[in-house]
């Protein structure tokens, strides 16, 4: 079982920026999508941003224009650049990689935005 490794979370003031990173410890083949999800206390896990194998991106309406998802050169790394952070962005952020026959997740990284 491959678990993705996330980093980059932390505490930031409203209006600030963070960059989340996610890397697979071993090569993953036939990747379909790479995504970031988040889960706030008392809320369901929601998708934040998705990047497909052909580089198309999609974002939740709440983060459009503020967050940017990108892939690393190694193709098994994915990043989330978060600008203009708001207190409502506070959550545990999870990385996800969907391959043909398996779904991979990270352990989550906490992002806290103070007002």
C-alpha atoms as one frame of an Amber mdcrd trajectory, in Angstrom:
protein
   0.000   0.000   0.000   1.515   3.274  -1.134   0.702   6.301   1.015   1.318
   9.725  -0.418   3.433  12.152   1.604   2.097  15.683   2.060   3.799  18.758
   3.465   3.478  22.523   3.563   0.559  23.057   5.887   0.682  25.460   8.789
  -0.774  28.529  10.451  -1.153  31.682   8.398  -3.015  34.950   8.720  -5.937
  35.775   6.464  -4.676  37.025   3.115  -1.524  34.972   3.360  -0.204  32.143
   1.192   0.855  28.539   1.548   2.147  25.926  -0.878   1.210  22.309  -0.279
   3.307  19.491  -1.717   2.466  15.837  -2.262   4.821  13.099  -3.412   4.433
   9.385  -3.962   7.296   7.384  -2.390   7.311   5.029  -5.375   6.371   5.211
  -9.035   2.651   5.063  -9.826   1.632   4.061 -13.336  -1.440   4.919 -15.387
  -2.402   7.990 -13.379  -5.785   9.441 -14.364  -6.125  12.398 -11.991  -4.270
  14.090  -9.162  -6.338  16.070  -6.685  -6.451  17.965  -3.439  -9.357  17.513
  -1.035 -10.022  19.165   2.291 -12.020  18.295   5.368 -13.056  20.937   7.866
 -14.328  20.060  11.354 -17.925  18.882  11.212 -17.989  18.932   7.408 -17.679
  16.333   4.673 -14.474  15.950   2.716 -14.693  18.064  -0.429 -12.647  18.304
  -3.590 -10.646  21.506  -3.910  -8.726  21.088  -7.165  -8.125  18.412  -9.790
  -5.550  18.077 -12.547  -5.977  15.388 -15.184  -3.386  13.403 -17.102  -3.776
  15.851 -20.005  -3.144  18.842 -17.703  -6.752  20.059 -17.537  -7.615  21.632
 -14.198 -10.821  22.126 -12.260 -11.422  24.004  -9.041 -14.125  24.296  -6.438
 -15.973  27.586  -6.840 -14.833  28.669  -3.397 -11.153  28.630  -4.386 -11.228
  29.709  -8.048  -8.794  32.519  -8.706  -6.959  31.929  -5.418  -5.630  28.353
  -5.615  -3.509  26.757  -8.348  -2.854  23.034  -8.758   0.193  21.840 -10.668
   2.223  18.706 -11.286   5.863  18.179 -10.605   8.367  17.061 -13.212   8.475
  13.615 -11.646   4.787  13.153 -12.577   4.065  11.670  -9.154   4.236  14.987
  -7.369   1.423  17.489  -7.152   1.313  20.937  -5.606  -1.354  23.350  -4.427
  -0.464  27.026  -4.354  -2.912  28.833  -2.085  -3.115  32.621  -2.112  -5.526
  35.022  -0.494  -6.288  32.513   2.233  -9.472  32.967   4.241 -10.473  31.585
   7.661 -12.988  29.336   5.891 -10.091  27.606   4.128  -9.087  26.108   7.480
  -9.127  22.316   7.126  -7.030  19.207   6.818  -5.898  18.986   3.196  -5.481
  15.574   1.569  -3.691  14.631  -1.617  -5.250  11.988  -3.883  -3.982  10.148
  -6.955  -6.405   8.085  -9.006  -4.838   5.397 -11.167  -6.563   2.801 -13.304
  -6.976   0.228 -10.559  -6.170   2.012  -7.345  -6.778   5.178  -5.375  -3.955
   6.633  -3.292  -4.259   9.051  -0.383  -1.972  10.994   1.885  -2.214  11.339
   5.641  -3.355  14.952   5.462  -1.759  18.261   6.372  -3.405  20.874   8.574
  -3.989  24.368   7.211  -5.183  26.967   9.713  -6.035  30.509   8.671  -6.466
  33.072  11.427  -8.635  36.156  11.026
